[in-house]
Amino acid sequence: MPEPGPVGSPTSRQIVTPTRIVAGLCLLAPFIAILWVSSYARVEPKVIGIPFFYWYQMLWVPISTALTAVAYKLVQREQRARKGGASQ
């Protein structure tokens, strides 16, 4: 069996790790929350006069940003650890 190349090369094998699963869930959560329209298709409760339908979607903008940053940091830290472990 050929040995996988360095991380990021076309011959490297992608391994499913708990870190990548968590990163994937962080990226998947906003899609599910926004695509499940029946969960937020209502007017009440209003916040400063803004119907729930609108403020719920706008709330997901910073949440999505934070979750994307968490996913990025998790994958970046894992790649750094794999590169450091491979060179030893």
C-alpha positions in Angstrom: 0.0 0.0 0.0 1.5 3.4 -1.0 2.3 5.7 1.9 0.2 8.9 1.9 2.0 12.1 0.9 2.3 15.2 3.0 -0.8 17.0 4.3 -2.5 18.9 1.5 -1.0 16.9 -1.3 -3.2 15.1 -3.8 -2.0 11.7 -2.5 -2.7 12.4 1.2 -5.7 10.5 2.6 -8.3 12.4 4.5 -9.0 10.8 7.8 -12.3 11.3 9.7 -11.4 12.4 13.2 -13.5 13.6 16.1 -12.1 17.1 15.5 -13.3 17.1 11.9 -16.7 15.8 12.9 -17.1 18.7 15.4 -15.9 21.1 12.7 -18.4 19.7 10.3 -21.2 20.0 12.8 -20.2 23.7 13.4 -20.6 24.3 9.7 -23.8 22.3 9.3 -25.7 23.9 12.2 -26.4 27.2 10.5 -27.7 25.5 7.4 -30.1 23.4 9.4 -31.2 26.3 11.5 -32.0 28.5 8.5 -33.4 25.9 6.2 -35.9 24.6 8.8 -38.2 27.5 8.1 -41.2 26.1 9.9 -39.3 26.5 13.2 -39.2 30.3 12.9 -42.0 31.2 10.5 -43.9 33.3 13.0 -44.2 36.9 14.2 -44.0 36.6 17.9 -41.9 37.2 20.0 -41.0 40.6 18.7 -37.7 42.2 19.8 -37.8 46.1 19.7 -40.7 45.7 17.3 -38.9 43.4 14.9 -40.8 40.1 14.2 -39.2 36.8 15.2 -38.9 35.7 11.6 -36.4 38.5 10.9 -34.4 38.8 14.1 -34.0 35.0 14.2 -32.3 35.0 10.8 -30.2 38.0 11.6 -29.1 36.4 14.9 -27.6 33.5 12.9 -25.2 35.9 11.1 -22.9 36.3 14.1 -23.5 32.8 15.3 -22.5 31.4 11.8 -19.4 33.6 11.9 -18.4 32.3 15.3 -19.1 28.6 14.4 -17.1 29.0 11.1 -14.2 30.5 13.1 -14.3 27.6 15.6 -14.3 25.1 12.7 -11.4 26.8 11.1 -9.3 26.9 14.3 -10.1 23.2 15.0 -9.0 22.0 11.6 -6.0 24.3 11.6 -4.8 23.1 15.0 -5.3 19.4 13.9 -3.3 20.0 10.7 -0.5 21.7 12.7 -0.4 18.7 15.1 -0.3 16.2 12.3 2.5 18.1 10.6 4.5 18.3 13.8 3.9 14.6 14.6 4.9 13.5 11.1 8.2 15.3 11.2 9.3 13.6 14.4 
